[in-house]
Amino acid sequence: MLAALGSSPALAVASAAVILLNALLAFAQERQAERALEALSGFLPDLSPVDHGPSGTWR
């Protein structure tokens, strides 16, 4: 980080805090999305019927 090398250690700390907070929020959002996907997958059937019709071809 350039702020740490320059004369702005406060800016370096603030930047690092923002980056860390962003990473934590992204992790929490990803975890919530995975839980929602698992909950929604419970509504899907394992198999679904297919009507081949009298000719035996898919329509």
C-alpha positions in Angstrom: 0.0 0.0 0.0 1.5 3.3 -1.1 0.0 5.2 1.9 2.0 3.0 4.3 5.2 3.8 2.4 4.4 7.5 2.2 3.6 10.0 4.9 0.0 8.9 5.6 0.0 6.0 8.1 -3.6 7.0 9.1 -4.7 6.6 5.5 -3.0 3.2 5.3 -4.8 2.0 8.4 -8.2 3.4 7.2 -7.6 1.7 3.8 -6.8 -1.6 5.4 -9.8 -1.4 7.6 -12.1 -0.7 4.6 -10.6 -3.7 2.7 -11.0 -6.0 5.7 -14.6 -4.9 6.3 -15.4 -5.4 2.6 -13.9 -8.9 2.7 -16.0 -9.8 5.8 -19.2 -8.5 4.3 -18.5 -10.4 1.0 -17.9 -13.6 3.0 -21.1 -13.2 5.0 -23.1 -12.5 1.8 -21.7 -15.5 0.0 -22.5 -17.7 3.0 -26.1 -16.4 3.1 -26.4 -17.0 -0.7 -25.3 -20.6 -0.2 -27.9 -21.2 2.5 -30.6 -19.7 0.3 -29.6 -21.9 -2.6 -29.7 -25.0 -0.4 -33.1 -24.1 0.9 -34.4 -23.5 -2.6 -33.0 -26.8 -3.9 -35.3 -28.6 -1.4 -38.3 -27.4 -3.5 -36.9 -29.1 -6.7 -38.0 -32.6 -7.6 -35.4 -35.3 -8.0 -37.0 -36.4 -11.3 -39.5 -34.8 -13.5 -41.9 -36.6 -15.9 -41.4 -36.2 -19.7 -44.2 -36.7 -22.1 -42.9 -38.5 -25.2 -46.3 -38.5 -26.9 -47.6 -41.2 -29.2 -44.7 -41.0 -31.6 -42.2 -41.6 -28.8 -40.3 -38.4 -29.5 -39.8 -35.6 -27.1 -42.0 -32.6 -27.6 
